[in-house]
């Protein structure tokens, strides 16, 4: 029977190095899209008026795309780990 992911075979304890290797790309994606979404929100807060509404919509769109990309990455990586 194969070992579950993130478990060291000898000790059956958590493999923190493997967890860290998987967490770094997820953290990078969250930071990337969070930073990209921060720009339109900052522009909207600085300018105000009707442009603020447009900037908020653009920021929400960037967050939605980032969430979808992150979800696709997690599902793809889970399938890869299940097949390994």
HTML snippet that shows the backbone in 3Dmol.js (N, CA, C, O; Angstrom):
<script src="https://3Dmol.org/build/3Dmol-min.js"></script>
<div id="view" style="width:600px;height:400px;position:relative"></div>
<script>
const pdb = `
ATOM      1  N   UNK A   1       0.845  -1.174   0.000  1.00  0.00           N
ATOM      2  CA  UNK A   1       0.000   0.000   0.000  1.00  0.00           C
ATOM      3  C   UNK A   1       0.897   1.246   0.000  1.00  0.00           C
ATOM      4  O   UNK A   1       1.785   1.359   0.844  1.00  0.00           O
ATOM      5  N   UNK A   2       0.676   2.183  -0.936  1.00  0.00           N
ATOM      6  CA  UNK A   2       1.522   3.376  -0.990  1.00  0.00           C
ATOM      7  C   UNK A   2       1.235   4.305   0.193  1.00  0.00           C
ATOM      8  O   UNK A   2       0.132   4.339   0.738  1.00  0.00           O
ATOM      9  N   UNK A   3       2.255   5.043   0.559  1.00  0.00           N
ATOM     10  CA  UNK A   3       2.094   6.007   1.646  1.00  0.00           C
ATOM     11  C   UNK A   3       1.292   7.206   1.168  1.00  0.00           C
ATOM     12  O   UNK A   3       1.386   7.590   0.002  1.00  0.00           O
ATOM     13  N   UNK A   4       0.504   7.801   2.056  1.00  0.00           N
ATOM     14  CA  UNK A   4      -0.202   9.020   1.676  1.00  0.00           C
ATOM     15  C   UNK A   4       0.787  10.168   1.473  1.00  0.00           C
ATOM     16  O   UNK A   4       1.888  10.145   2.023  1.00  0.00           O
ATOM     17  N   UNK A   5       0.400  11.165   0.690  1.00  0.00           N
ATOM     18  CA  UNK A   5       1.303  12.298   0.474  1.00  0.00           C
ATOM     19  C   UNK A   5       1.597  13.018   1.790  1.00  0.00           C
ATOM     20  O   UNK A   5       0.767  13.049   2.699  1.00  0.00           O
ATOM     21  N   UNK A   6       2.776  13.586   1.867  1.00  0.00           N
ATOM     22  CA  UNK A   6       3.215  14.398   3.001  1.00  0.00           C
ATOM     23  C   UNK A   6       3.428  13.596   4.278  1.00  0.00           C
ATOM     24  O   UNK A   6       3.426  14.164   5.370  1.00  0.00           O
ATOM     25  N   UNK A   7       3.611  12.286   4.156  1.00  0.00           N
ATOM     26  CA  UNK A   7       3.901  11.443   5.314  1.00  0.00           C
ATOM     27  C   UNK A   7       5.222  10.739   5.048  1.00  0.00           C
ATOM     28  O   UNK A   7       5.411  10.128   3.996  1.00  0.00           O
ATOM     29  N   UNK A   8       6.137  10.829   6.015  1.00  0.00           N
ATOM     30  CA  UNK A   8       7.419  10.141   5.887  1.00  0.00           C
ATOM     31  C   UNK A   8       7.198   8.650   6.076  1.00  0.00           C
ATOM     32  O   UNK A   8       6.562   8.239   7.046  1.00  0.00           O
ATOM     33  N   UNK A   9       7.716   7.828   5.157  1.00  0.00           N
ATOM     34  CA  UNK A   9       7.423   6.395   5.212  1.00  0.00           C
ATOM     35  C   UNK A   9       7.948   5.702   6.467  1.00  0.00           C
ATOM     36  O   UNK A   9       7.268   4.831   7.009  1.00  0.00           O
ATOM     37  N   UNK A  10       9.128   6.063   6.937  1.00  0.00           N
ATOM     38  CA  UNK A  10       9.715   5.348   8.066  1.00  0.00           C
ATOM     39  C   UNK A  10       9.038   5.640   9.390  1.00  0.00           C
ATOM     40  O   UNK A  10       8.765   4.728  10.171  1.00  0.00           O
ATOM     41  N   UNK A  11       8.768   6.908   9.641  1.00  0.00           N
ATOM     42  CA  UNK A  11       8.241   7.300  10.949  1.00  0.00           C
ATOM     43  C   UNK A  11       6.744   7.547  10.945  1.00  0.00           C
ATOM     44  O   UNK A  11       6.143   7.677  12.011  1.00  0.00           O
ATOM     45  N   UNK A  12       6.132   7.614   9.786  1.00  0.00           N
ATOM     46  CA  UNK A  12       4.712   7.939   9.626  1.00  0.00           C
ATOM     47  C   UNK A  12       4.362   9.283  10.262  1.00  0.00           C
ATOM     48  O   UNK A  12       3.263   9.467  10.785  1.00  0.00           O
ATOM     49  N   UNK A  13       5.306  10.214  10.211  1.00  0.00           N
ATOM     50  CA  UNK A  13       5.053  11.569  10.691  1.00  0.00           C
ATOM     51  C   UNK A  13       4.965  12.502   9.485  1.00  0.00           C
ATOM     52  O   UNK A  13       5.280  12.117   8.359  1.00  0.00           O
ATOM     53  N   UNK A  14       4.539  13.714   9.741  1.00  0.00           N
ATOM     54  CA  UNK A  14       4.386  14.671   8.649  1.00  0.00           C
ATOM     55  C   UNK A  14       5.738  15.057   8.066  1.00  0.00           C
ATOM     56  O   UNK A  14       6.708  15.271   8.792  1.00  0.00           O
ATOM     57  N   UNK A  15       5.780  15.142   6.751  1.00  0.00           N
ATOM     58  CA  UNK A  15       6.980  15.572   6.039  1.00  0.00           C
ATOM     59  C   UNK A  15       6.861  17.077   5.794  1.00  0.00           C
ATOM     60  O   UNK A  15       6.269  17.515   4.808  1.00  0.00           O
ATOM     61  N   UNK A  16       7.432  17.853   6.705  1.00  0.00           N
ATOM     62  CA  UNK A  16       7.287  19.302   6.629  1.00  0.00           C
ATOM     63  C   UNK A  16       8.016  19.901   5.434  1.00  0.00           C
ATOM     64  O   UNK A  16       7.614  20.954   4.938  1.00  0.00           O
ATOM     65  N   UNK A  17       9.070  19.260   4.963  1.00  0.00           N
ATOM     66  CA  UNK A  17       9.755  19.757   3.767  1.00  0.00           C
ATOM     67  C   UNK A  17       8.856  19.643   2.540  1.00  0.00           C
ATOM     68  O   UNK A  17       8.813  20.555   1.714  1.00  0.00           O
ATOM     69  N   UNK A  18       8.145  18.538   2.419  1.00  0.00           N
ATOM     70  CA  UNK A  18       7.213  18.373   1.297  1.00  0.00           C
ATOM     71  C   UNK A  18       6.057  19.361   1.409  1.00  0.00           C
ATOM     72  O   UNK A  18       5.617  19.919   0.404  1.00  0.00           O
ATOM     73  N   UNK A  19       5.567  19.578   2.613  1.00  0.00           N
ATOM     74  CA  UNK A  19       4.500  20.562   2.803  1.00  0.00           C
ATOM     75  C   UNK A  19       4.974  21.961   2.412  1.00  0.00           C
ATOM     76  O   UNK A  19       4.238  22.719   1.780  1.00  0.00           O
ATOM     77  N   UNK A  20       6.198  22.294   2.789  1.00  0.00           N
ATOM     78  CA  UNK A  20       6.751  23.604   2.456  1.00  0.00           C
ATOM     79  C   UNK A  20       6.921  23.746   0.945  1.00  0.00           C
ATOM     80  O   UNK A  20       6.639  24.804   0.381  1.00  0.00           O
ATOM     81  N   UNK A  21       7.384  22.674   0.288  1.00  0.00           N
ATOM     82  CA  UNK A  21       7.550  22.728  -1.173  1.00  0.00           C
ATOM     83  C   UNK A  21       6.215  22.929  -1.884  1.00  0.00           C
ATOM     84  O   UNK A  21       6.164  23.573  -2.933  1.00  0.00           O
ATOM     85  N   UNK A  22       5.151  22.394  -1.333  1.00  0.00           N
ATOM     86  CA  UNK A  22       3.834  22.574  -1.950  1.00  0.00           C
ATOM     87  C   UNK A  22       3.215  23.920  -1.586  1.00  0.00           C
ATOM     88  O   UNK A  22       2.421  24.460  -2.357  1.00  0.00           O
ATOM     89  N   UNK A  23       3.563  24.465  -0.432  1.00  0.00           N
ATOM     90  CA  UNK A  23       2.962  25.721   0.015  1.00  0.00           C
ATOM     91  C   UNK A  23       3.563  26.936  -0.679  1.00  0.00           C
ATOM     92  O   UNK A  23       2.889  27.956  -0.826  1.00  0.00           O
ATOM     93  N   UNK A  24       4.811  26.846  -1.106  1.00  0.00           N
ATOM     94  CA  UNK A  24       5.477  28.013  -1.704  1.00  0.00           C
ATOM     95  C   UNK A  24       4.797  28.465  -3.000  1.00  0.00           C
ATOM     96  O   UNK A  24       4.551  29.662  -3.145  1.00  0.00           O
ATOM     97  N   UNK A  25       4.477  27.572  -3.956  1.00  0.00           N
ATOM     98  CA  UNK A  25       3.785  28.057  -5.167  1.00  0.00           C
ATOM     99  C   UNK A  25       2.389  28.612  -4.878  1.00  0.00           C
ATOM    100  O   UNK A  25       1.945  29.555  -5.532  1.00  0.00           O
ATOM    101  N   UNK A  26       1.701  28.025  -3.901  1.00  0.00           N
ATOM    102  CA  UNK A  26       0.372  28.528  -3.549  1.00  0.00           C
ATOM    103  C   UNK A  26       0.489  29.930  -2.966  1.00  0.00           C
ATOM    104  O   UNK A  26      -0.289  30.821  -3.308  1.00  0.00           O
ATOM    105  N   UNK A  27       1.459  30.119  -2.091  1.00  0.00           N
ATOM    106  CA  UNK A  27       1.686  31.436  -1.501  1.00  0.00           C
ATOM    107  C   UNK A  27       2.069  32.451  -2.571  1.00  0.00           C
ATOM    108  O   UNK A  27       1.637  33.603  -2.520  1.00  0.00           O
ATOM    109  N   UNK A  28       2.871  32.033  -3.530  1.00  0.00           N
ATOM    110  CA  UNK A  28       3.278  32.938  -4.606  1.00  0.00           C
ATOM    111  C   UNK A  28       2.081  33.352  -5.463  1.00  0.00           C
ATOM    112  O   UNK A  28       1.973  34.514  -5.855  1.00  0.00           O
ATOM    113  N   UNK A  29       1.191  32.417  -5.754  1.00  0.00           N
ATOM    114  CA  UNK A  29      -0.002  32.762  -6.541  1.00  0.00           C
ATOM    115  C   UNK A  29      -0.908  33.727  -5.785  1.00  0.00           C
ATOM    116  O   UNK A  29      -1.426  34.681  -6.365  1.00  0.00           O
ATOM    117  N   UNK A  30      -1.098  33.478  -4.492  1.00  0.00           N
ATOM    118  CA  UNK A  30      -1.935  34.372  -3.685  1.00  0.00           C
ATOM    119  C   UNK A  30      -1.319  35.769  -3.635  1.00  0.00           C
ATOM    120  O   UNK A  30      -2.026  36.766  -3.778  1.00  0.00           O
ATOM    121  N   UNK A  31      -0.008  35.840  -3.432  1.00  0.00           N
ATOM    122  CA  UNK A  31       0.662  37.141  -3.372  1.00  0.00           C
ATOM    123  C   UNK A  31       0.609  37.857  -4.720  1.00  0.00           C
ATOM    124  O   UNK A  31       0.407  39.071  -4.773  1.00  0.00           O
ATOM    125  N   UNK A  32       0.788  37.109  -5.805  1.00  0.00           N
ATOM    126  CA  UNK A  32       0.761  37.713  -7.135  1.00  0.00           C
ATOM    127  C   UNK A  32      -0.592  38.347  -7.429  1.00  0.00           C
ATOM    128  O   UNK A  32      -0.665  39.523  -7.785  1.00  0.00           O
ATOM    129  N   UNK A  33      -1.654  37.577  -7.283  1.00  0.00           N
ATOM    130  CA  UNK A  33      -2.969  38.113  -7.629  1.00  0.00           C
ATOM    131  C   UNK A  33      -3.469  39.109  -6.588  1.00  0.00           C
ATOM    132  O   UNK A  33      -4.221  40.024  -6.922  1.00  0.00           O
ATOM    133  N   UNK A  34      -3.062  38.943  -5.339  1.00  0.00           N
ATOM    134  CA  UNK A  34      -3.403  39.948  -4.335  1.00  0.00           C
ATOM    135  C   UNK A  34      -2.735  41.279  -4.639  1.00  0.00           C
ATOM    136  O   UNK A  34      -3.354  42.336  -4.512  1.00  0.00           O
ATOM    137  N   UNK A  35      -1.470  41.225  -5.040  1.00  0.00           N
ATOM    138  CA  UNK A  35      -0.761  42.451  -5.413  1.00  0.00           C
ATOM    139  C   UNK A  35      -1.328  43.094  -6.663  1.00  0.00           C
ATOM    140  O   UNK A  35      -1.439  44.316  -6.753  1.00  0.00           O
ATOM    141  N   UNK A  36      -1.689  42.253  -7.634  1.00  0.00           N
ATOM    142  CA  UNK A  36      -2.292  42.799  -8.858  1.00  0.00           C
ATOM    143  C   UNK A  36      -3.646  43.441  -8.574  1.00  0.00           C
ATOM    144  O   UNK A  36      -3.986  44.455  -9.183  1.00  0.00           O
ATOM    145  N   UNK A  37      -4.418  42.870  -7.664  1.00  0.00           N
ATOM    146  CA  UNK A  37      -5.726  43.430  -7.339  1.00  0.00           C
ATOM    147  C   UNK A  37      -5.596  44.690  -6.489  1.00  0.00           C
ATOM    148  O   UNK A  37      -6.490  45.536  -6.486  1.00  0.00           O
ATOM    149  N   UNK A  38      -4.489  44.812  -5.774  1.00  0.00           N
ATOM    150  CA  UNK A  38      -4.298  45.989  -4.932  1.00  0.00           C
ATOM    151  C   UNK A  38      -4.163  47.264  -5.769  1.00  0.00           C
ATOM    152  O   UNK A  38      -4.581  48.339  -5.339  1.00  0.00           O
ATOM    153  N   UNK A  39      -3.585  47.142  -6.950  1.00  0.00           N
ATOM    154  CA  UNK A  39      -3.387  48.324  -7.802  1.00  0.00           C
ATOM    155  C   UNK A  39      -4.703  49.005  -8.189  1.00  0.00           C
ATOM    156  O   UNK A  39      -4.829  50.212  -7.984  1.00  0.00           O
ATOM    157  N   UNK A  40      -5.695  48.281  -8.743  1.00  0.00           N
ATOM    158  CA  UNK A  40      -6.944  48.978  -9.076  1.00  0.00           C
ATOM    159  C   UNK A  40      -7.679  49.508  -7.847  1.00  0.00           C
ATOM    160  O   UNK A  40      -8.304  50.567  -7.907  1.00  0.00           O
ATOM    161  N   UNK A  41      -7.605  48.775  -6.730  1.00  0.00           N
ATOM    162  CA  UNK A  41      -8.264  49.265  -5.520  1.00  0.00           C
ATOM    163  C   UNK A  41      -7.597  50.548  -5.019  1.00  0.00           C
ATOM    164  O   UNK A  41      -8.280  51.464  -4.562  1.00  0.00           O
ATOM    165  N   UNK A  42      -6.276  50.617  -5.102  1.00  0.00           N
ATOM    166  CA  UNK A  42      -5.563  51.825  -4.674  1.00  0.00           C
ATOM    167  C   UNK A  42      -5.882  53.001  -5.595  1.00  0.00           C
ATOM    168  O   UNK A  42      -6.058  54.128  -5.130  1.00  0.00           O
ATOM    169  N   UNK A  43      -5.954  52.741  -6.889  1.00  0.00           N
ATOM    170  CA  UNK A  43      -6.306  53.809  -7.835  1.00  0.00           C
ATOM    171  C   UNK A  43      -7.716  54.310  -7.553  1.00  0.00           C
ATOM    172  O   UNK A  43      -7.962  55.516  -7.561  1.00  0.00           O
ATOM    173  N   UNK A  44      -8.635  53.396  -7.305  1.00  0.00           N
ATOM    174  CA  UNK A  44     -10.006  53.798  -7.004  1.00  0.00           C
ATOM    175  C   UNK A  44     -10.110  54.594  -5.722  1.00  0.00           C
ATOM    176  O   UNK A  44     -10.888  55.544  -5.642  1.00  0.00           O
ATOM    177  N   UNK A  45      -9.336  54.220  -4.718  1.00  0.00           N
ATOM    178  CA  UNK A  45      -9.365  54.961  -3.460  1.00  0.00           C
ATOM    179  C   UNK A  45      -8.737  56.339  -3.620  1.00  0.00           C
ATOM    180  O   UNK A  45      -9.173  57.296  -2.980  1.00  0.00           O
ATOM    181  N   UNK A  46      -7.725  56.448  -4.463  1.00  0.00           N
ATOM    182  CA  UNK A  46      -7.047  57.732  -4.641  1.00  0.00           C
ATOM    183  C   UNK A  46      -7.857  58.692  -5.505  1.00  0.00           C
ATOM    184  O   UNK A  46      -7.874  59.895  -5.244  1.00  0.00           O
ATOM    185  N   UNK A  47      -8.527  58.171  -6.529  1.00  0.00           N
ATOM    186  CA  UNK A  47      -9.213  59.037  -7.487  1.00  0.00           C
ATOM    187  C   UNK A  47     -10.626  59.364  -7.028  1.00  0.00           C
ATOM    188  O   UNK A  47     -11.019  60.531  -7.010  1.00  0.00           O
ATOM    189  N   UNK A  48     -11.393  58.340  -6.656  1.00  0.00           N
ATOM    190  CA  UNK A  48     -12.767  58.558  -6.242  1.00  0.00           C
ATOM    191  C   UNK A  48     -13.687  58.754  -7.434  1.00  0.00           C
ATOM    192  O   UNK A  48     -13.257  58.669  -8.585  1.00  0.00           O
ATOM    193  N   UNK A  49     -14.951  59.017  -7.151  1.00  0.00           N
ATOM    194  CA  UNK A  49     -15.939  59.267  -8.198  1.00  0.00           C
ATOM    195  C   UNK A  49     -16.275  58.016  -8.991  1.00  0.00           C
ATOM    196  O   UNK A  49     -16.143  56.898  -8.493  1.00  0.00           O
ATOM    197  N   UNK A  50     -16.714  58.214 -10.241  1.00  0.00           N
ATOM    198  CA  UNK A  50     -17.102  57.066 -11.069  1.00  0.00           C
ATOM    199  C   UNK A  50     -15.932  56.144 -11.403  1.00  0.00           C
ATOM    200  O   UNK A  50     -16.124  54.950 -11.634  1.00  0.00           O
ATOM    201  N   UNK A  51     -14.734  56.692 -11.426  1.00  0.00           N
ATOM    202  CA  UNK A  51     -13.568  55.863 -11.708  1.00  0.00           C
ATOM    203  C   UNK A  51     -13.307  54.872 -10.573  1.00  0.00           C
ATOM    204  O   UNK A  51     -12.729  53.808 -10.793  1.00  0.00           O
ATOM    205  N   UNK A  52     -13.731  55.223  -9.370  1.00  0.00           N
ATOM    206  CA  UNK A  52     -13.563  54.314  -8.234  1.00  0.00           C
ATOM    207  C   UNK A  52     -14.410  53.064  -8.426  1.00  0.00           C
ATOM    208  O   UNK A  52     -13.978  51.962  -8.089  1.00  0.00           O
ATOM    209  N   UNK A  53     -15.607  53.229  -8.962  1.00  0.00           N
ATOM    210  CA  UNK A  53     -16.467  52.071  -9.216  1.00  0.00           C
ATOM    211  C   UNK A  53     -15.842  51.161 -10.266  1.00  0.00           C
ATOM    212  O   UNK A  53     -15.825  49.941 -10.101  1.00  0.00           O
ATOM    213  N   UNK A  54     -15.336  51.741 -11.329  1.00  0.00           N
ATOM    214  CA  UNK A  54     -14.691  50.950 -12.373  1.00  0.00           C
ATOM    215  C   UNK A  54     -13.449  50.243 -11.832  1.00  0.00           C
ATOM    216  O   UNK A  54     -13.205  49.080 -12.153  1.00  0.00           O
ATOM    217  N   UNK A  55     -12.681  50.932 -11.026  1.00  0.00           N
ATOM    218  CA  UNK A  55     -11.488  50.318 -10.436  1.00  0.00           C
ATOM    219  C   UNK A  55     -11.860  49.182  -9.497  1.00  0.00           C
ATOM    220  O   UNK A  55     -11.165  48.168  -9.451  1.00  0.00           O
ATOM    221  N   UNK A  56     -12.935  49.335  -8.754  1.00  0.00           N
ATOM    222  CA  UNK A  56     -13.384  48.267  -7.857  1.00  0.00           C
ATOM    223  C   UNK A  56     -13.817  47.040  -8.653  1.00  0.00           C
ATOM    224  O   UNK A  56     -13.533  45.909  -8.257  1.00  0.00           O
ATOM    225  N   UNK A  57     -14.499  47.258  -9.766  1.00  0.00           N
ATOM    226  CA  UNK A  57     -14.921  46.136 -10.609  1.00  0.00           C
ATOM    227  C   UNK A  57     -13.706  45.425 -11.194  1.00  0.00           C
ATOM    228  O   UNK A  57     -13.664  44.195 -11.224  1.00  0.00           O
ATOM    229  N   UNK A  58     -12.727  46.180 -11.654  1.00  0.00           N
ATOM    230  CA  UNK A  58     -11.505  45.577 -12.198  1.00  0.00           C
ATOM    231  C   UNK A  58     -10.771  44.808 -11.108  1.00  0.00           C
ATOM    232  O   UNK A  58     -10.281  43.706 -11.355  1.00  0.00           O
ATOM    233  N   UNK A  59     -10.687  45.366  -9.917  1.00  0.00           N
ATOM    234  CA  UNK A  59     -10.033  44.673  -8.808  1.00  0.00           C
ATOM    235  C   UNK A  59     -10.738  43.380  -8.443  1.00  0.00           C
ATOM    236  O   UNK A  59     -10.088  42.368  -8.183  1.00  0.00           O
ATOM    237  N   UNK A  60     -12.058  43.406  -8.421  1.00  0.00           N
ATOM    238  CA  UNK A  60     -12.821  42.190  -8.132  1.00  0.00           C
ATOM    239  C   UNK A  60     -12.621  41.142  -9.226  1.00  0.00           C
ATOM    240  O   UNK A  60     -12.554  39.946  -8.941  1.00  0.00           O
ATOM    241  N   UNK A  61     -12.526  41.591 -10.471  1.00  0.00           N
ATOM    242  CA  UNK A  61     -12.287  40.660 -11.570  1.00  0.00           C
ATOM    243  C   UNK A  61     -10.918  39.998 -11.435  1.00  0.00           C
ATOM    244  O   UNK A  61     -10.784  38.793 -11.648  1.00  0.00           O
ATOM    245  N   UNK A  62      -9.911  40.781 -11.083  1.00  0.00           N
ATOM    246  CA  UNK A  62      -8.567  40.220 -10.893  1.00  0.00           C
ATOM    247  C   UNK A  62      -8.584  39.201  -9.759  1.00  0.00           C
ATOM    248  O   UNK A  62      -7.959  38.147  -9.871  1.00  0.00           O
ATOM    249  N   UNK A  63      -9.286  39.496  -8.675  1.00  0.00           N
ATOM    250  CA  UNK A  63      -9.385  38.543  -7.571  1.00  0.00           C
ATOM    251  C   UNK A  63     -10.122  37.269  -7.990  1.00  0.00           C
ATOM    252  O   UNK A  63      -9.744  36.171  -7.582  1.00  0.00           O
ATOM    253  N   UNK A  64     -11.165  37.412  -8.797  1.00  0.00           N
ATOM    254  CA  UNK A  64     -11.901  36.232  -9.259  1.00  0.00           C
ATOM    255  C   UNK A  64     -11.035  35.360 -10.166  1.00  0.00           C
ATOM    256  O   UNK A  64     -11.046  34.135 -10.045  1.00  0.00           O
ATOM    257  N   UNK A  65     -10.295  35.981 -11.062  1.00  0.00           N
ATOM    258  CA  UNK A  65      -9.396  35.219 -11.939  1.00  0.00           C
ATOM    259  C   UNK A  65      -8.297  34.554 -11.118  1.00  0.00           C
ATOM    260  O   UNK A  65      -7.945  33.402 -11.374  1.00  0.00           O
ATOM    261  N   UNK A  66      -7.760  35.259 -10.146  1.00  0.00           N
ATOM    262  CA  UNK A  66      -6.735  34.685  -9.282  1.00  0.00           C
ATOM    263  C   UNK A  66      -7.251  33.504  -8.481  1.00  0.00           C
ATOM    264  O   UNK A  66      -6.547  32.508  -8.315  1.00  0.00           O
ATOM    265  N   UNK A  67      -8.472  33.609  -7.986  1.00  0.00           N
ATOM    266  CA  UNK A  67      -9.075  32.498  -7.254  1.00  0.00           C
ATOM    267  C   UNK A  67      -9.251  31.288  -8.157  1.00  0.00           C
ATOM    268  O   UNK A  67      -8.987  30.158  -7.746  1.00  0.00           O
ATOM    269  N   UNK A  68      -9.697  31.522  -9.385  1.00  0.00           N
ATOM    270  CA  UNK A  68      -9.867  30.414 -10.328  1.00  0.00           C
ATOM    271  C   UNK A  68      -8.528  29.767 -10.664  1.00  0.00           C
ATOM    272  O   UNK A  68      -8.430  28.542 -10.729  1.00  0.00           O
ATOM    273  N   UNK A  69      -7.505  30.576 -10.875  1.00  0.00           N
ATOM    274  CA  UNK A  69      -6.178  30.028 -11.177  1.00  0.00           C
ATOM    275  C   UNK A  69      -5.644  29.210 -10.005  1.00  0.00           C
ATOM    276  O   UNK A  69      -5.065  28.142 -10.206  1.00  0.00           O
ATOM    277  N   UNK A  70      -5.833  29.701  -8.796  1.00  0.00           N
ATOM    278  CA  UNK A  70      -5.365  28.989  -7.615  1.00  0.00           C
ATOM    279  C   UNK A  70      -6.113  27.673  -7.456  1.00  0.00           C
ATOM    280  O   UNK A  70      -5.505  26.651  -7.141  1.00  0.00           O
ATOM    281  N   UNK A  71      -7.407  27.688  -7.668  1.00  0.00           N
ATOM    282  CA  UNK A  71      -8.192  26.461  -7.566  1.00  0.00           C
ATOM    283  C   UNK A  71      -7.760  25.446  -8.618  1.00  0.00           C
ATOM    284  O   UNK A  71      -7.635  24.259  -8.316  1.00  0.00           O
ATOM    285  N   UNK A  72      -7.532  25.896  -9.845  1.00  0.00           N
ATOM    286  CA  UNK A  72      -7.052  24.992 -10.890  1.00  0.00           C
ATOM    287  C   UNK A  72      -5.693  24.404 -10.535  1.00  0.00           C
ATOM    288  O   UNK A  72      -5.453  23.218 -10.764  1.00  0.00           O
ATOM    289  N   UNK A  73      -4.809  25.214  -9.983  1.00  0.00           N
ATOM    290  CA  UNK A  73      -3.489  24.716  -9.586  1.00  0.00           C
ATOM    291  C   UNK A  73      -3.618  23.658  -8.500  1.00  0.00           C
ATOM    292  O   UNK A  73      -2.977  22.610  -8.572  1.00  0.00           O
ATOM    293  N   UNK A  74      -4.443  23.927  -7.496  1.00  0.00           N
ATOM    294  CA  UNK A  74      -4.583  22.985  -6.379  1.00  0.00           C
ATOM    295  C   UNK A  74      -5.177  21.665  -6.857  1.00  0.00           C
ATOM    296  O   UNK A  74      -4.702  20.600  -6.463  1.00  0.00           O
ATOM    297  N   UNK A  75      -6.198  21.717  -7.692  1.00  0.00           N
ATOM    298  CA  UNK A  75      -6.816  20.483  -8.189  1.00  0.00           C
ATOM    299  C   UNK A  75      -5.838  19.713  -9.071  1.00  0.00           C
ATOM    300  O   UNK A  75      -5.725  18.493  -8.950  1.00  0.00           O
ATOM    301  N   UNK A  76      -5.136  20.407  -9.949  1.00  0.00           N
ATOM    302  CA  UNK A  76      -4.154  19.741 -10.812  1.00  0.00           C
ATOM    303  C   UNK A  76      -3.049  19.102  -9.995  1.00  0.00           C
ATOM    304  O   UNK A  76      -2.646  17.971 -10.266  1.00  0.00           O
ATOM    305  N   UNK A  77      -2.562  19.815  -9.004  1.00  0.00           N
ATOM    306  CA  UNK A  77      -1.483  19.272  -8.167  1.00  0.00           C
ATOM    307  C   UNK A  77      -1.982  18.090  -7.338  1.00  0.00           C
ATOM    308  O   UNK A  77      -1.237  17.134  -7.124  1.00  0.00           O
ATOM    309  N   UNK A  78      -3.216  18.138  -6.874  1.00  0.00           N
ATOM    310  CA  UNK A  78      -3.774  17.015  -6.116  1.00  0.00           C
ATOM    311  C   UNK A  78      -3.896  15.772  -6.988  1.00  0.00           C
ATOM    312  O   UNK A  78      -3.630  14.663  -6.526  1.00  0.00           O
ATOM    313  N   UNK A  79      -4.293  15.948  -8.239  1.00  0.00           N
ATOM    314  CA  UNK A  79      -4.376  14.809  -9.157  1.00  0.00           C
ATOM    315  C   UNK A  79      -2.988  14.240  -9.409  1.00  0.00           C
ATOM    316  O   UNK A  79      -2.815  13.022  -9.450  1.00  0.00           O
ATOM    317  N   UNK A  80      -1.992  15.115  -9.578  1.00  0.00           N
ATOM    318  CA  UNK A  80      -0.624  14.641  -9.783  1.00  0.00           C
ATOM    319  C   UNK A  80      -0.118  13.869  -8.569  1.00  0.00           C
ATOM    320  O   UNK A  80       0.536  12.837  -8.721  1.00  0.00           O
ATOM    321  N   UNK A  81      -0.410  14.352  -7.378  1.00  0.00           N
ATOM    322  CA  UNK A  81       0.039  13.658  -6.166  1.00  0.00           C
ATOM    323  C   UNK A  81      -0.688  12.333  -5.977  1.00  0.00           C
ATOM    324  O   UNK A  81      -0.108  11.374  -5.469  1.00  0.00           O
ATOM    325  N   UNK A  82      -1.944  12.274  -6.378  1.00  0.00           N
ATOM    326  CA  UNK A  82      -2.700  11.028  -6.239  1.00  0.00           C
ATOM    327  C   UNK A  82      -2.189   9.962  -7.198  1.00  0.00           C
ATOM    328  O   UNK A  82      -2.223   8.773  -6.881  1.00  0.00           O
ATOM    329  N   UNK A  83      -1.715  10.382  -8.371  1.00  0.00           N
ATOM    330  CA  UNK A  83      -1.202   9.421  -9.352  1.00  0.00           C
ATOM    331  C   UNK A  83       0.209   8.955  -9.029  1.00  0.00           C
ATOM    332  O   UNK A  83       0.635   7.898  -9.496  1.00  0.00           O
ATOM    333  N   UNK A  84       0.933   9.728  -8.240  1.00  0.00           N
ATOM    334  CA  UNK A  84       2.336   9.384  -7.939  1.00  0.00           C
ATOM    335  C   UNK A  84       2.449   8.231  -6.959  1.00  0.00           C
ATOM    336  O   UNK A  84       3.557   7.826  -6.608  1.00  0.00           O
TER     337      UNK A  84
END
`;
const viewer = $3Dmol.createViewer("view");
viewer.addModel(pdb, "pdb");
viewer.setStyle({}, {cartoon: {color: "spectrum"}});
viewer.zoomTo();
viewer.render();
</script>
